């Protein structure tokens, strides 16, 4: 049953225009960044906006390096 839904979703995504796909990807990325920022803020309730941006930047860089490292091993 889940496979049918996934197939339908994949088919619907395939029919989208490229600019619609890009808009979805940007929205998803923005949501992930907001969630990550809120996680940092929850761990550091008194953090300044400047510190938050710096920690967020470092965390996103770390995630990118980790993914690149994983690809190199495959």
PDB file of N, CA, C, O and CB in Angstrom:
ATOM      1  N   UNK A   1       0.823  -1.193   0.000  1.00  0.00           N
ATOM      2  CA  UNK A   1       0.000   0.000   0.000  1.00  0.00           C
ATOM      3  C   UNK A   1       0.871   1.263   0.000  1.00  0.00           C
ATOM      4  O   UNK A   1       0.596   2.206  -0.741  1.00  0.00           O
ATOM      5  CB  UNK A   1      -0.939  -0.005   1.212  1.00  0.00           C
ATOM      6  N   UNK A   2       1.926   1.281   0.833  1.00  0.00           N
ATOM      7  CA  UNK A   2       2.814   2.436   0.872  1.00  0.00           C
ATOM      8  C   UNK A   2       3.522   2.607  -0.461  1.00  0.00           C
ATOM      9  O   UNK A   2       3.769   3.737  -0.884  1.00  0.00           O
ATOM     10  CB  UNK A   2       3.836   2.294   2.002  1.00  0.00           C
ATOM     11  N   UNK A   3       3.851   1.520  -1.126  1.00  0.00           N
ATOM     12  CA  UNK A   3       4.533   1.587  -2.415  1.00  0.00           C
ATOM     13  C   UNK A   3       3.643   2.256  -3.451  1.00  0.00           C
ATOM     14  O   UNK A   3       4.127   3.037  -4.270  1.00  0.00           O
ATOM     15  CB  UNK A   3       4.939   0.182  -2.887  1.00  0.00           C
ATOM     16  N   UNK A   4       2.340   1.958  -3.426  1.00  0.00           N
ATOM     17  CA  UNK A   4       1.406   2.595  -4.364  1.00  0.00           C
ATOM     18  C   UNK A   4       1.392   4.105  -4.168  1.00  0.00           C
ATOM     19  O   UNK A   4       1.436   4.864  -5.136  1.00  0.00           O
ATOM     20  CB  UNK A   4      -0.016   2.027  -4.186  1.00  0.00           C
ATOM     21  N   UNK A   5       1.332   4.537  -2.907  1.00  0.00           N
ATOM     22  CA  UNK A   5       1.319   5.975  -2.617  1.00  0.00           C
ATOM     23  C   UNK A   5       2.621   6.622  -3.073  1.00  0.00           C
ATOM     24  O   UNK A   5       2.606   7.718  -3.633  1.00  0.00           O
ATOM     25  CB  UNK A   5       1.099   6.226  -1.110  1.00  0.00           C
ATOM     26  N   UNK A   6       3.739   5.957  -2.839  1.00  0.00           N
ATOM     27  CA  UNK A   6       5.030   6.485  -3.254  1.00  0.00           C
ATOM     28  C   UNK A   6       5.103   6.592  -4.767  1.00  0.00           C
ATOM     29  O   UNK A   6       5.608   7.581  -5.299  1.00  0.00           O
ATOM     30  CB  UNK A   6       6.164   5.606  -2.731  1.00  0.00           C
ATOM     31  N   UNK A   7       4.603   5.583  -5.459  1.00  0.00           N
ATOM     32  CA  UNK A   7       4.582   5.615  -6.924  1.00  0.00           C
ATOM     33  C   UNK A   7       3.730   6.779  -7.435  1.00  0.00           C
ATOM     34  O   UNK A   7       4.113   7.464  -8.383  1.00  0.00           O
ATOM     35  CB  UNK A   7       4.047   4.283  -7.482  1.00  0.00           C
ATOM     36  N   UNK A   8       2.582   6.998  -6.805  1.00  0.00           N
ATOM     37  CA  UNK A   8       1.708   8.108  -7.211  1.00  0.00           C
ATOM     38  C   UNK A   8       2.381   9.446  -6.950  1.00  0.00           C
ATOM     39  O   UNK A   8       2.318  10.350  -7.783  1.00  0.00           O
ATOM     40  CB  UNK A   8       0.364   8.041  -6.465  1.00  0.00           C
ATOM     41  N   UNK A   9       3.029   9.574  -5.789  1.00  0.00           N
ATOM     42  CA  UNK A   9       3.723  10.823  -5.470  1.00  0.00           C
ATOM     43  C   UNK A   9       4.863  11.066  -6.445  1.00  0.00           C
ATOM     44  O   UNK A   9       5.062  12.194  -6.896  1.00  0.00           O
ATOM     45  CB  UNK A   9       4.256  10.794  -4.031  1.00  0.00           C
ATOM     46  N   UNK A  10       5.605  10.030  -6.771  1.00  0.00           N
ATOM     47  CA  UNK A  10       6.718  10.146  -7.713  1.00  0.00           C
ATOM     48  C   UNK A  10       6.204  10.559  -9.084  1.00  0.00           C
ATOM     49  O   UNK A  10       6.812  11.392  -9.756  1.00  0.00           O
ATOM     50  CB  UNK A  10       7.494   8.818  -7.809  1.00  0.00           C
ATOM     51  N   UNK A  11       5.095   9.982  -9.492  1.00  0.00           N
ATOM     52  CA  UNK A  11       4.493  10.323 -10.785  1.00  0.00           C
ATOM     53  C   UNK A  11       4.050  11.788 -10.805  1.00  0.00           C
ATOM     54  O   UNK A  11       4.268  12.495 -11.789  1.00  0.00           O
ATOM     55  CB  UNK A  11       3.291   9.398 -11.082  1.00  0.00           C
ATOM     56  N   UNK A  12       3.429  12.234  -9.713  1.00  0.00           N
ATOM     57  CA  UNK A  12       2.988  13.635  -9.628  1.00  0.00           C
ATOM     58  C   UNK A  12       4.178  14.579  -9.671  1.00  0.00           C
ATOM     59  O   UNK A  12       4.130  15.608 -10.346  1.00  0.00           O
ATOM     60  CB  UNK A  12       2.177  13.871  -8.343  1.00  0.00           C
ATOM     61  N   UNK A  13       5.241  14.243  -8.960  1.00  0.00           N
ATOM     62  CA  UNK A  13       6.436  15.085  -8.969  1.00  0.00           C
ATOM     63  C   UNK A  13       7.041  15.149 -10.367  1.00  0.00           C
ATOM     64  O   UNK A  13       7.545  16.192 -10.784  1.00  0.00           O
ATOM     65  CB  UNK A  13       7.473  14.558  -7.966  1.00  0.00           C
ATOM     66  N   UNK A  14       6.992  14.039 -11.083  1.00  0.00           N
ATOM     67  CA  UNK A  14       7.538  14.000 -12.436  1.00  0.00           C
ATOM     68  C   UNK A  14       6.797  14.914 -13.401  1.00  0.00           C
ATOM     69  O   UNK A  14       7.365  15.356 -14.400  1.00  0.00           O
ATOM     70  CB  UNK A  14       7.506  12.591 -12.957  1.00  0.00           C
ATOM     71  N   UNK A  15       5.553  15.194 -13.113  1.00  0.00           N
ATOM     72  CA  UNK A  15       4.758  16.057 -13.997  1.00  0.00           C
ATOM     73  C   UNK A  15       4.928  17.543 -13.693  1.00  0.00           C
ATOM     74  O   UNK A  15       4.452  18.390 -14.449  1.00  0.00           O
ATOM     75  CB  UNK A  15       3.297  15.690 -13.888  1.00  0.00           C
ATOM     76  N   UNK A  16       5.595  17.858 -12.604  1.00  0.00           N
ATOM     77  CA  UNK A  16       5.788  19.264 -12.256  1.00  0.00           C
ATOM     78  C   UNK A  16       6.777  19.926 -13.204  1.00  0.00           C
ATOM     79  O   UNK A  16       7.666  19.279 -13.759  1.00  0.00           O
ATOM     80  CB  UNK A  16       6.274  19.398 -10.809  1.00  0.00           C
ATOM     81  N   UNK A  17       6.600  21.220 -13.373  1.00  0.00           N
ATOM     82  CA  UNK A  17       7.545  21.998 -14.167  1.00  0.00           C
ATOM     83  C   UNK A  17       8.842  22.127 -13.365  1.00  0.00           C
ATOM     84  O   UNK A  17       8.815  22.087 -12.135  1.00  0.00           O
ATOM     85  CB  UNK A  17       6.958  23.413 -14.534  1.00  0.00           C
ATOM     86  N   UNK A  18       9.973  22.279 -14.054  1.00  0.00           N
ATOM     87  CA  UNK A  18      11.245  22.412 -13.336  1.00  0.00           C
ATOM     88  C   UNK A  18      11.228  23.515 -12.275  1.00  0.00           C
ATOM     89  O   UNK A  18      11.759  23.330 -11.180  1.00  0.00           O
ATOM     90  CB  UNK A  18      12.356  22.684 -14.321  1.00  0.00           C
ATOM     91  N   UNK A  19      10.622  24.655 -12.596  1.00  0.00           N
ATOM     92  CA  UNK A  19      10.602  25.748 -11.619  1.00  0.00           C
ATOM     93  C   UNK A  19       9.752  25.400 -10.396  1.00  0.00           C
ATOM     94  O   UNK A  19      10.016  25.892  -9.299  1.00  0.00           O
ATOM     95  CB  UNK A  19      10.072  27.027 -12.270  1.00  0.00           C
ATOM     96  N   UNK A  20       8.731  24.551 -10.580  1.00  0.00           N
ATOM     97  CA  UNK A  20       7.925  24.100  -9.441  1.00  0.00           C
ATOM     98  C   UNK A  20       8.738  23.161  -8.560  1.00  0.00           C
ATOM     99  O   UNK A  20       8.648  23.218  -7.334  1.00  0.00           O
ATOM    100  CB  UNK A  20       6.634  23.398  -9.925  1.00  0.00           C
ATOM    101  N   UNK A  21       9.527  22.303  -9.183  1.00  0.00           N
ATOM    102  CA  UNK A  21      10.395  21.392  -8.423  1.00  0.00           C
ATOM    103  C   UNK A  21      11.424  22.187  -7.625  1.00  0.00           C
ATOM    104  O   UNK A  21      11.697  21.867  -6.468  1.00  0.00           O
ATOM    105  CB  UNK A  21      11.106  20.394  -9.371  1.00  0.00           C
ATOM    106  N   UNK A  22      11.989  23.214  -8.235  1.00  0.00           N
ATOM    107  CA  UNK A  22      12.973  24.047  -7.543  1.00  0.00           C
ATOM    108  C   UNK A  22      12.321  24.764  -6.362  1.00  0.00           C
ATOM    109  O   UNK A  22      12.909  24.842  -5.284  1.00  0.00           O
ATOM    110  CB  UNK A  22      13.599  25.073  -8.516  1.00  0.00           C
ATOM    111  N   UNK A  23      11.118  25.283  -6.556  1.00  0.00           N
ATOM    112  CA  UNK A  23      10.409  25.970  -5.475  1.00  0.00           C
ATOM    113  C   UNK A  23      10.161  25.019  -4.302  1.00  0.00           C
ATOM    114  O   UNK A  23      10.303  25.413  -3.144  1.00  0.00           O
ATOM    115  CB  UNK A  23       9.071  26.545  -5.988  1.00  0.00           C
ATOM    116  N   UNK A  24       9.795  23.786  -4.592  1.00  0.00           N
ATOM    117  CA  UNK A  24       9.574  22.788  -3.535  1.00  0.00           C
ATOM    118  C   UNK A  24      10.876  22.515  -2.803  1.00  0.00           C
ATOM    119  O   UNK A  24      10.898  22.462  -1.573  1.00  0.00           O
ATOM    120  CB  UNK A  24       9.001  21.471  -4.122  1.00  0.00           C
ATOM    121  N   UNK A  25      11.969  22.340  -3.552  1.00  0.00           N
ATOM    122  CA  UNK A  25      13.268  22.072  -2.937  1.00  0.00           C
ATOM    123  C   UNK A  25      13.704  23.232  -2.042  1.00  0.00           C
ATOM    124  O   UNK A  25      14.233  23.011  -0.952  1.00  0.00           O
ATOM    125  CB  UNK A  25      14.326  21.813  -4.020  1.00  0.00           C
ATOM    126  N   UNK A  26      13.486  24.457  -2.493  1.00  0.00           N
ATOM    127  CA  UNK A  26      13.846  25.633  -1.689  1.00  0.00           C
ATOM    128  C   UNK A  26      13.007  25.678  -0.420  1.00  0.00           C
ATOM    129  O   UNK A  26      13.534  25.934   0.663  1.00  0.00           O
ATOM    130  CB  UNK A  26      13.656  26.936  -2.502  1.00  0.00           C
ATOM    131  N   UNK A  27      11.716  25.434  -0.543  1.00  0.00           N
ATOM    132  CA  UNK A  27      10.836  25.426   0.633  1.00  0.00           C
ATOM    133  C   UNK A  27      11.272  24.357   1.639  1.00  0.00           C
ATOM    134  O   UNK A  27      11.284  24.601   2.845  1.00  0.00           O
ATOM    135  CB  UNK A  27       9.372  25.184   0.206  1.00  0.00           C
ATOM    136  N   UNK A  28      11.628  23.183   1.138  1.00  0.00           N
ATOM    137  CA  UNK A  28      12.071  22.101   2.028  1.00  0.00           C
ATOM    138  C   UNK A  28      13.385  22.471   2.715  1.00  0.00           C
ATOM    139  O   UNK A  28      13.566  22.212   3.904  1.00  0.00           O
ATOM    140  CB  UNK A  28      12.236  20.783   1.238  1.00  0.00           C
ATOM    141  N   UNK A  29      14.293  23.073   1.964  1.00  0.00           N
ATOM    142  CA  UNK A  29      15.564  23.489   2.543  1.00  0.00           C
ATOM    143  C   UNK A  29      15.347  24.545   3.617  1.00  0.00           C
ATOM    144  O   UNK A  29      15.931  24.471   4.698  1.00  0.00           O
ATOM    145  CB  UNK A  29      16.499  24.023   1.456  1.00  0.00           C
ATOM    146  N   UNK A  30      14.505  25.527   3.316  1.00  0.00           N
ATOM    147  CA  UNK A  30      14.200  26.565   4.300  1.00  0.00           C
ATOM    148  C   UNK A  30      13.613  25.962   5.576  1.00  0.00           C
ATOM    149  O   UNK A  30      13.969  26.368   6.682  1.00  0.00           O
ATOM    150  CB  UNK A  30      13.226  27.591   3.707  1.00  0.00           C
ATOM    151  N   UNK A  31      12.723  25.003   5.418  1.00  0.00           N
ATOM    152  CA  UNK A  31      12.110  24.353   6.588  1.00  0.00           C
ATOM    153  C   UNK A  31      13.168  23.623   7.407  1.00  0.00           C
ATOM    154  O   UNK A  31      13.154  23.692   8.636  1.00  0.00           O
ATOM    155  CB  UNK A  31      11.003  23.365   6.148  1.00  0.00           C
ATOM    156  N   UNK A  32      14.074  22.933   6.749  1.00  0.00           N
ATOM    157  CA  UNK A  32      15.144  22.215   7.456  1.00  0.00           C
ATOM    158  C   UNK A  32      16.048  23.181   8.212  1.00  0.00           C
ATOM    159  O   UNK A  32      16.441  22.903   9.345  1.00  0.00           O
ATOM    160  CB  UNK A  32      15.979  21.384   6.468  1.00  0.00           C
ATOM    161  N   UNK A  33      16.379  24.306   7.601  1.00  0.00           N
ATOM    162  CA  UNK A  33      17.225  25.305   8.261  1.00  0.00           C
ATOM    163  C   UNK A  33      16.509  25.879   9.481  1.00  0.00           C
ATOM    164  O   UNK A  33      17.121  26.053  10.535  1.00  0.00           O
ATOM    165  CB  UNK A  33      17.604  26.439   7.275  1.00  0.00           C
ATOM    166  N   UNK A  34      15.223  26.172   9.345  1.00  0.00           N
ATOM    167  CA  UNK A  34      14.458  26.699  10.487  1.00  0.00           C
ATOM    168  C   UNK A  34      14.416  25.690  11.634  1.00  0.00           C
ATOM    169  O   UNK A  34      14.569  26.063  12.797  1.00  0.00           O
ATOM    170  CB  UNK A  34      13.023  27.060  10.053  1.00  0.00           C
ATOM    171  N   UNK A  35      14.209  24.419  11.309  1.00  0.00           N
ATOM    172  CA  UNK A  35      14.163  23.374  12.342  1.00  0.00           C
ATOM    173  C   UNK A  35      15.512  23.264  13.039  1.00  0.00           C
ATOM    174  O   UNK A  35      15.583  23.148  14.263  1.00  0.00           O
ATOM    175  CB  UNK A  35      13.765  22.010  11.728  1.00  0.00           C
ATOM    176  N   UNK A  36      16.573  23.301  12.255  1.00  0.00           N
ATOM    177  CA  UNK A  36      17.920  23.232  12.819  1.00  0.00           C
ATOM    178  C   UNK A  36      18.168  24.431  13.737  1.00  0.00           C
ATOM    179  O   UNK A  36      18.705  24.271  14.833  1.00  0.00           O
ATOM    180  CB  UNK A  36      18.980  23.184  11.693  1.00  0.00           C
ATOM    181  N   UNK A  37      17.785  25.618  13.297  1.00  0.00           N
ATOM    182  CA  UNK A  37      17.962  26.831  14.100  1.00  0.00           C
ATOM    183  C   UNK A  37      17.177  26.738  15.404  1.00  0.00           C
ATOM    184  O   UNK A  37      17.674  27.135  16.457  1.00  0.00           O
ATOM    185  CB  UNK A  37      17.523  28.073  13.306  1.00  0.00           C
ATOM    186  N   UNK A  38      15.971  26.222  15.340  1.00  0.00           N
ATOM    187  CA  UNK A  38      15.164  26.083  16.555  1.00  0.00           C
ATOM    188  C   UNK A  38      15.785  25.063  17.512  1.00  0.00           C
ATOM    189  O   UNK A  38      15.692  25.218  18.729  1.00  0.00           O
ATOM    190  CB  UNK A  38      13.725  25.666  16.198  1.00  0.00           C
ATOM    191  N   UNK A  39      16.413  24.031  16.969  1.00  0.00           N
ATOM    192  CA  UNK A  39      17.112  23.062  17.817  1.00  0.00           C
ATOM    193  C   UNK A  39      18.275  23.714  18.547  1.00  0.00           C
ATOM    194  O   UNK A  39      18.482  23.476  19.737  1.00  0.00           O
ATOM    195  CB  UNK A  39      17.614  21.882  16.982  1.00  0.00           C
ATOM    196  N   UNK A  40      19.031  24.531  17.835  1.00  0.00           N
ATOM    197  CA  UNK A  40      20.149  25.258  18.454  1.00  0.00           C
ATOM    198  C   UNK A  40      19.614  26.211  19.519  1.00  0.00           C
ATOM    199  O   UNK A  40      20.175  26.310  20.611  1.00  0.00           O
ATOM    200  CB  UNK A  40      20.966  26.042  17.383  1.00  0.00           C
ATOM    201  N   UNK A  41      18.529  26.910  19.197  1.00  0.00           N
ATOM    202  CA  UNK A  41      17.944  27.860  20.153  1.00  0.00           C
ATOM    203  C   UNK A  41      17.426  27.122  21.403  1.00  0.00           C
ATOM    204  O   UNK A  41      17.536  27.638  22.516  1.00  0.00           O
ATOM    205  CB  UNK A  41      16.790  28.662  19.482  1.00  0.00           C
ATOM    206  N   UNK A  42      16.871  25.939  21.221  1.00  0.00           N
ATOM    207  CA  UNK A  42      16.377  25.158  22.370  1.00  0.00           C
ATOM    208  C   UNK A  42      17.532  24.737  23.279  1.00  0.00           C
ATOM    209  O   UNK A  42      17.382  24.681  24.499  1.00  0.00           O
ATOM    210  CB  UNK A  42      15.602  23.906  21.884  1.00  0.00           C
ATOM    211  N   UNK A  43      18.681  24.442  22.678  1.00  0.00           N
ATOM    212  CA  UNK A  43      19.859  24.052  23.463  1.00  0.00           C
ATOM    213  C   UNK A  43      20.547  25.260  24.094  1.00  0.00           C
ATOM    214  O   UNK A  43      21.266  25.118  25.083  1.00  0.00           O
ATOM    215  CB  UNK A  43      20.852  23.295  22.582  1.00  0.00           C
ATOM    216  N   UNK A  44      20.332  26.442  23.529  1.00  0.00           N
ATOM    217  CA  UNK A  44      20.990  27.670  23.983  1.00  0.00           C
ATOM    218  C   UNK A  44      19.955  28.794  24.062  1.00  0.00           C
ATOM    219  O   UNK A  44      19.944  29.673  23.201  1.00  0.00           O
ATOM    220  CB  UNK A  44      22.164  28.063  23.027  1.00  0.00           C
ATOM    221  N   UNK A  45      19.095  28.782  25.067  1.00  0.00           N
ATOM    222  CA  UNK A  45      17.981  29.728  25.113  1.00  0.00           C
ATOM    223  C   UNK A  45      18.387  31.204  25.121  1.00  0.00           C
ATOM    224  O   UNK A  45      17.619  32.052  24.667  1.00  0.00           O
ATOM    225  CB  UNK A  45      17.164  29.451  26.316  1.00  0.00           C
ATOM    226  N   UNK A  46      19.563  31.520  25.621  1.00  0.00           N
ATOM    227  CA  UNK A  46      19.990  32.912  25.710  1.00  0.00           C
ATOM    228  C   UNK A  46      20.899  33.335  24.560  1.00  0.00           C
ATOM    229  O   UNK A  46      21.554  34.374  24.641  1.00  0.00           O
ATOM    230  CB  UNK A  46      20.696  33.141  27.016  1.00  0.00           C
ATOM    231  N   UNK A  47      20.946  32.549  23.502  1.00  0.00           N
ATOM    232  CA  UNK A  47      21.856  32.808  22.388  1.00  0.00           C
ATOM    233  C   UNK A  47      21.442  34.075  21.631  1.00  0.00           C
ATOM    234  O   UNK A  47      20.257  34.344  21.438  1.00  0.00           O
ATOM    235  CB  UNK A  47      21.888  31.600  21.430  1.00  0.00           C
ATOM    236  N   UNK A  48      22.448  34.842  21.211  1.00  0.00           N
ATOM    237  CA  UNK A  48      22.154  36.027  20.400  1.00  0.00           C
ATOM    238  C   UNK A  48      21.905  35.577  18.960  1.00  0.00           C
ATOM    239  O   UNK A  48      22.251  34.462  18.570  1.00  0.00           O
ATOM    240  CB  UNK A  48      23.328  37.072  20.468  1.00  0.00           C
ATOM    241  N   UNK A  49      21.306  36.459  18.195  1.00  0.00           N
ATOM    242  CA  UNK A  49      21.021  36.140  16.792  1.00  0.00           C
ATOM    243  C   UNK A  49      22.325  35.886  16.026  1.00  0.00           C
ATOM    244  O   UNK A  49      22.396  34.991  15.184  1.00  0.00           O
ATOM    245  CB  UNK A  49      20.220  37.289  16.125  1.00  0.00           C
ATOM    246  N   UNK A  50      23.340  36.676  16.325  1.00  0.00           N
ATOM    247  CA  UNK A  50      24.640  36.521  15.668  1.00  0.00           C
ATOM    248  C   UNK A  50      25.271  35.161  15.995  1.00  0.00           C
ATOM    249  O   UNK A  50      25.804  34.491  15.110  1.00  0.00           O
ATOM    250  CB  UNK A  50      25.588  37.658  16.092  1.00  0.00           C
ATOM    251  N   UNK A  51      25.208  34.764  17.257  1.00  0.00           N
ATOM    252  CA  UNK A  51      25.743  33.460  17.659  1.00  0.00           C
ATOM    253  C   UNK A  51      24.940  32.324  17.028  1.00  0.00           C
ATOM    254  O   UNK A  51      25.499  31.312  16.607  1.00  0.00           O
ATOM    255  CB  UNK A  51      25.736  33.325  19.193  1.00  0.00           C
ATOM    256  N   UNK A  52      23.631  32.508  16.971  1.00  0.00           N
ATOM    257  CA  UNK A  52      22.766  31.494  16.371  1.00  0.00           C
ATOM    258  C   UNK A  52      23.137  31.274  14.905  1.00  0.00           C
ATOM    259  O   UNK A  52      23.265  30.134  14.458  1.00  0.00           O
ATOM    260  CB  UNK A  52      21.285  31.905  16.493  1.00  0.00           C
ATOM    261  N   UNK A  53      23.306  32.344  14.172  1.00  0.00           N
ATOM    262  CA  UNK A  53      23.661  32.241  12.755  1.00  0.00           C
ATOM    263  C   UNK A  53      25.008  31.533  12.601  1.00  0.00           C
ATOM    264  O   UNK A  53      25.169  30.693  11.716  1.00  0.00           O
ATOM    265  CB  UNK A  53      23.710  33.647  12.098  1.00  0.00           C
ATOM    266  N   UNK A  54      25.967  31.866  13.455  1.00  0.00           N
ATOM    267  CA  UNK A  54      27.292  31.235  13.376  1.00  0.00           C
ATOM    268  C   UNK A  54      27.211  29.734  13.687  1.00  0.00           C
ATOM    269  O   UNK A  54      27.797  28.921  12.972  1.00  0.00           O
ATOM    270  CB  UNK A  54      28.271  31.924  14.351  1.00  0.00           C
ATOM    271  N   UNK A  55      26.494  29.370  14.741  1.00  0.00           N
ATOM    272  CA  UNK A  55      26.340  27.946  15.084  1.00  0.00           C
ATOM    273  C   UNK A  55      25.591  27.204  13.977  1.00  0.00           C
ATOM    274  O   UNK A  55      25.928  26.067  13.647  1.00  0.00           O
ATOM    275  CB  UNK A  55      25.591  27.788  16.431  1.00  0.00           C
ATOM    276  N   UNK A  56      24.588  27.842  13.417  1.00  0.00           N
ATOM    277  CA  UNK A  56      23.821  27.234  12.331  1.00  0.00           C
ATOM    278  C   UNK A  56      24.714  27.006  11.112  1.00  0.00           C
ATOM    279  O   UNK A  56      24.681  25.941  10.495  1.00  0.00           O
ATOM    280  CB  UNK A  56      22.617  28.122  11.956  1.00  0.00           C
ATOM    281  N   UNK A  57      25.505  28.015  10.777  1.00  0.00           N
ATOM    282  CA  UNK A  57      26.433  27.892   9.646  1.00  0.00           C
ATOM    283  C   UNK A  57      27.406  26.738   9.867  1.00  0.00           C
ATOM    284  O   UNK A  57      27.652  25.949   8.954  1.00  0.00           O
ATOM    285  CB  UNK A  57      27.210  29.208   9.438  1.00  0.00           C
ATOM    286  N   UNK A  58      27.961  26.637  11.077  1.00  0.00           N
ATOM    287  CA  UNK A  58      28.902  25.556  11.384  1.00  0.00           C
ATOM    288  C   UNK A  58      28.217  24.191  11.310  1.00  0.00           C
ATOM    289  O   UNK A  58      28.792  23.230  10.798  1.00  0.00           O
ATOM    290  CB  UNK A  58      29.516  25.763  12.778  1.00  0.00           C
ATOM    291  N   UNK A  59      26.996  24.108  11.819  1.00  0.00           N
ATOM    292  CA  UNK A  59      26.282  22.828  11.797  1.00  0.00           C
ATOM    293  C   UNK A  59      25.983  22.399  10.362  1.00  0.00           C
ATOM    294  O   UNK A  59      26.124  21.225  10.021  1.00  0.00           O
ATOM    295  CB  UNK A  59      24.974  22.925  12.605  1.00  0.00           C
ATOM    296  N   UNK A  60      25.571  23.346   9.526  1.00  0.00           N
ATOM    297  CA  UNK A  60      25.273  23.015   8.135  1.00  0.00           C
ATOM    298  C   UNK A  60      26.544  22.615   7.383  1.00  0.00           C
ATOM    299  O   UNK A  60      26.509  21.717   6.542  1.00  0.00           O
ATOM    300  CB  UNK A  60      24.597  24.204   7.437  1.00  0.00           C
ATOM    301  N   UNK A  61      27.657  23.271   7.680  1.00  0.00           N
ATOM    302  CA  UNK A  61      28.932  22.876   7.074  1.00  0.00           C
ATOM    303  C   UNK A  61      29.311  21.470   7.507  1.00  0.00           C
ATOM    304  O   UNK A  61      29.779  20.674   6.693  1.00  0.00           O
ATOM    305  CB  UNK A  61      30.047  23.868   7.453  1.00  0.00           C
ATOM    306  N   UNK A  62      29.111  21.155   8.796  1.00  0.00           N
ATOM    307  CA  UNK A  62      29.437  19.831   9.312  1.00  0.00           C
ATOM    308  C   UNK A  62      28.597  18.761   8.611  1.00  0.00           C
ATOM    309  O   UNK A  62      29.107  17.706   8.236  1.00  0.00           O
ATOM    310  CB  UNK A  62      29.214  19.778  10.835  1.00  0.00           C
ATOM    311  N   UNK A  63      27.325  19.042   8.443  1.00  0.00           N
ATOM    312  CA  UNK A  63      26.436  18.089   7.765  1.00  0.00           C
ATOM    313  C   UNK A  63      26.900  17.873   6.330  1.00  0.00           C
ATOM    314  O   UNK A  63      26.925  16.741   5.847  1.00  0.00           O
ATOM    315  CB  UNK A  63      24.968  18.591   7.784  1.00  0.00           C
ATOM    316  N   UNK A  64      27.265  18.943   5.657  1.00  0.00           N
ATOM    317  CA  UNK A  64      27.725  18.836   4.262  1.00  0.00           C
ATOM    318  C   UNK A  64      29.006  18.009   4.179  1.00  0.00           C
ATOM    319  O   UNK A  64      29.138  17.153   3.304  1.00  0.00           O
ATOM    320  CB  UNK A  64      27.960  20.242   3.655  1.00  0.00           C
ATOM    321  N   UNK A  65      29.954  18.262   5.091  1.00  0.00           N
ATOM    322  CA  UNK A  65      31.206  17.483   5.099  1.00  0.00           C
ATOM    323  C   UNK A  65      30.929  16.012   5.375  1.00  0.00           C
ATOM    324  O   UNK A  65      31.537  15.134   4.763  1.00  0.00           O
ATOM    325  CB  UNK A  65      32.186  18.039   6.154  1.00  0.00           C
ATOM    326  N   UNK A  66      30.022  15.748   6.284  1.00  0.00           N
ATOM    327  CA  UNK A  66      29.680  14.365   6.638  1.00  0.00           C
ATOM    328  C   UNK A  66      29.088  13.639   5.428  1.00  0.00           C
ATOM    329  O   UNK A  66      29.434  12.487   5.169  1.00  0.00           O
ATOM    330  CB  UNK A  66      28.681  14.335   7.827  1.00  0.00           C
ATOM    331  N   UNK A  67      28.196  14.308   4.685  1.00  0.00           N
ATOM    332  CA  UNK A  67      27.590  13.696   3.507  1.00  0.00           C
ATOM    333  C   UNK A  67      28.633  13.466   2.424  1.00  0.00           C
ATOM    334  O   UNK A  67      28.617  12.422   1.771  1.00  0.00           O
ATOM    335  CB  UNK A  67      26.454  14.571   2.971  1.00  0.00           C
ATOM    336  N   UNK A  68      29.540  14.420   2.218  1.00  0.00           N
ATOM    337  CA  UNK A  68      30.604  14.275   1.225  1.00  0.00           C
ATOM    338  C   UNK A  68      31.512  13.116   1.585  1.00  0.00           C
ATOM    339  O   UNK A  68      31.910  12.335   0.720  1.00  0.00           O
ATOM    340  CB  UNK A  68      31.418  15.568   1.108  1.00  0.00           C
ATOM    341  N   UNK A  69      31.841  13.005   2.873  1.00  0.00           N
ATOM    342  CA  UNK A  69      32.697  11.916   3.344  1.00  0.00           C
ATOM    343  C   UNK A  69      32.026  10.562   3.109  1.00  0.00           C
ATOM    344  O   UNK A  69      32.682   9.596   2.719  1.00  0.00           O
ATOM    345  CB  UNK A  69      33.026  12.096   4.840  1.00  0.00           C
ATOM    346  N   UNK A  70      30.731  10.502   3.346  1.00  0.00           N
ATOM    347  CA  UNK A  70      29.969   9.268   3.150  1.00  0.00           C
ATOM    348  C   UNK A  70      29.984   8.860   1.683  1.00  0.00           C
ATOM    349  O   UNK A  70      30.147   7.681   1.371  1.00  0.00           O
ATOM    350  CB  UNK A  70      28.521   9.440   3.639  1.00  0.00           C
ATOM    351  N   UNK A  71      29.814   9.825   0.779  1.00  0.00           N
ATOM    352  CA  UNK A  71      29.824   9.543  -0.666  1.00  0.00           C
ATOM    353  C   UNK A  71      31.182   9.030  -1.103  1.00  0.00           C
ATOM    354  O   UNK A  71      31.262   8.158  -1.969  1.00  0.00           O
ATOM    355  CB  UNK A  71      29.455  10.801  -1.471  1.00  0.00           C
ATOM    356  N   UNK A  72      32.257   9.557  -0.517  1.00  0.00           N
ATOM    357  CA  UNK A  72      33.603   9.130  -0.884  1.00  0.00           C
ATOM    358  C   UNK A  72      33.853   7.676  -0.513  1.00  0.00           C
ATOM    359  O   UNK A  72      34.641   7.000  -1.175  1.00  0.00           O
ATOM    360  CB  UNK A  72      34.636  10.018  -0.216  1.00  0.00           C
ATOM    361  N   UNK A  73      33.208   7.191   0.515  1.00  0.00           N
ATOM    362  CA  UNK A  73      33.406   5.804   0.962  1.00  0.00           C
ATOM    363  C   UNK A  73      32.660   4.795   0.091  1.00  0.00           C
ATOM    364  O   UNK A  73      33.026   3.620   0.053  1.00  0.00           O
ATOM    365  CB  UNK A  73      32.956   5.656   2.405  1.00  0.00           C
ATOM    366  N   UNK A  74      31.618   5.245  -0.605  1.00  0.00           N
ATOM    367  CA  UNK A  74      30.787   4.328  -1.415  1.00  0.00           C
ATOM    368  C   UNK A  74      31.432   4.041  -2.731  1.00  0.00           C
ATOM    369  O   UNK A  74      30.881   3.293  -3.539  1.00  0.00           O
ATOM    370  CB  UNK A  74      29.400   4.903  -1.647  1.00  0.00           C
TER     371      UNK A  74
END
